């Protein structure tokens, strides 16, 4: 039977089972459905419908005489056809807005803040990938003498992003040379986007700058290194231990396996990156995830960005029994506020 062949009665019963199981974490029986929902059906009729749903693979029975729980197939049908998007409570909206409105002038601090907000609002593990910044504009380059043997190279880009690198040299550079180099580098670099900065561009220094290659080339390399660091997307996770708050993970061995997996940041980062390619709200439920350690978890992600642009990704990892409707409404609202803050920081420069 194809999914669109589930009649209204079966759909309602499936939704009731999933909603009740999400709320209680207990298998749901026919009497519970008959008592809580006005279907005008007896327990025997509901049991027959539940038997059909089980045969079709939408629900399972954990043990004999128990009620039913959703399967991954059931959850998939739920998020695509039955899920209701919850309205956020006024207190939640106010908390999110207050946290997002705190003055932040540097993008990575903003992204870190967003991961904390998502975790606090949903009660699950938040995953956030910062924007790819290859189109961000360089605002300035500054060379500062720390002492006779050390020079600090500082690159400032849009969004308040600052990266620096300390270099050592054998020659003594006087203050007039540093001032001349600062002026020259800012002429050839300031206003360019990160992806326009390369070693050939850096070599376009005026010929009348009489500074040795032994001094200049380490500065070139330091600037390139700072640019690479700015371009690299950072990845943040918050609330990893939140998973321990759910009865599915009360078994210590099982909980330890999941926690150890969630701490494999590179693997989680890759999962989020792959999901971001779909450019839409994406669900991976239980066995749909490629890793065995994720078989009892679901991950929901969505991209953020301006019109027609994808900057980065935000999402949530939680038990398969997560409150899907609330998670979707939460990350959509946070995405809207994040887009607004990025526009303030970058305008059209991102």
PyMOL commands that set and color helices and strands:
alter all, ss='L'
color gray80, all
select helices_A, chain A and resi 3-5+8-24+30-36+43-55+72-82+90-101+107-122+158-160+175-189+194-196+199-202+213-231+240-245+247-249+252-262+265-276+286-288+292-294+324-346
alter helices_A, ss='H'
color red, helices_A
select strands_A, chain A and resi 59-61+68-70+125-129+138-147+150-157+161-168+235-238+282-285+297-304+312-319
alter strands_A, ss='S'
color yellow, strands_A
deselect
rebuild
show_as cartoon
